[in-house]
Amino acid sequence: TISCKHPNNGFILNDNKFCEAVEETDEVDQHGQKMMLCRVYNRLNPLYNNHVNTAMFGAYKATIRNSRMHHISKDQLHQRAIVVQDWGNNRGQVIFLGIVHVLVSINHTIVIYL
């Protein structure tokens, strides 16, 4: 299932863009898959670039100004990311943390970022 709630609604698209799933629509793609309305972010920047370029680890920031709404097929939303909105005093900015591995234990989930 695809969540439309923060922080679990982030995805990395095939063309190295990030998106947030907003809602499921009644539209279907050419294969009959339901489509999601997603906010796709352009102009991603590394979260930090001082001593380490965080793009190497899949940590990016973007602004809502540089985003567009698109209908995206559910089968394109397979690589998950965590979304943090309006972090600190930076209203309108979004942080994406690409999830590389998820280790699941009996009592809880441990997420490792890379």
Secondary structure as the mmCIF struct_conf table of DSSP 4:
data_model
#
loop_
_struct_conf.conf_type_id
_struct_conf.id
_struct_conf.beg_label_comp_id
_struct_conf.beg_label_asym_id
_struct_conf.beg_label_seq_id
_struct_conf.end_label_comp_id
_struct_conf.end_label_asym_id
_struct_conf.end_label_seq_id
BEND BEND1 LYS A 5 LYS A 5
TURN_TY1_P TURN_TY1_P1 HIS A 6 ASN A 9
STRN STRN1 GLY A 10 ILE A 12
TURN_TY1_P TURN_TY1_P2 ASN A 14 ASP A 15
BEND BEND2 ASN A 16 ASN A 16
STRN STRN2 PHE A 18 VAL A 28
TURN_TY1_P TURN_TY1_P3 GLN A 30 HIS A 31
BEND BEND3 GLY A 32 GLY A 32
STRN STRN3 LYS A 34 TYR A 41
BEND BEND4 ARG A 43 ARG A 43
STRN STRN4 ASN A 45 PRO A 46
BEND BEND5 LEU A 47 LEU A 47
BEND BEND6 ASN A 50 VAL A 52
HELX_RH_3T_P HELX_RH_3T_P1 THR A 54 PHE A 57
TURN_TY1_P TURN_TY1_P4 GLY A 58 GLY A 58
STRN STRN5 ALA A 59 THR A 63
HELX_RH_3T_P HELX_RH_3T_P2 ILE A 64 ASN A 66
STRN STRN6 SER A 67 SER A 73
HELX_RH_3T_P HELX_RH_3T_P3 LYS A 74 GLN A 76
STRN STRN7 GLN A 79 GLN A 85
BEND BEND7 ASP A 86 ASP A 86
TURN_TY1_P TURN_TY1_P5 GLY A 88 ASN A 89
TURN_TY1_P TURN_TY1_P6 ARG A 91 GLY A 92
STRN STRN8 GLN A 93 VAL A 104
BEND BEND8 ILE A 106 ASN A 107
STRN STRN9 THR A 109 TYR A 113
#
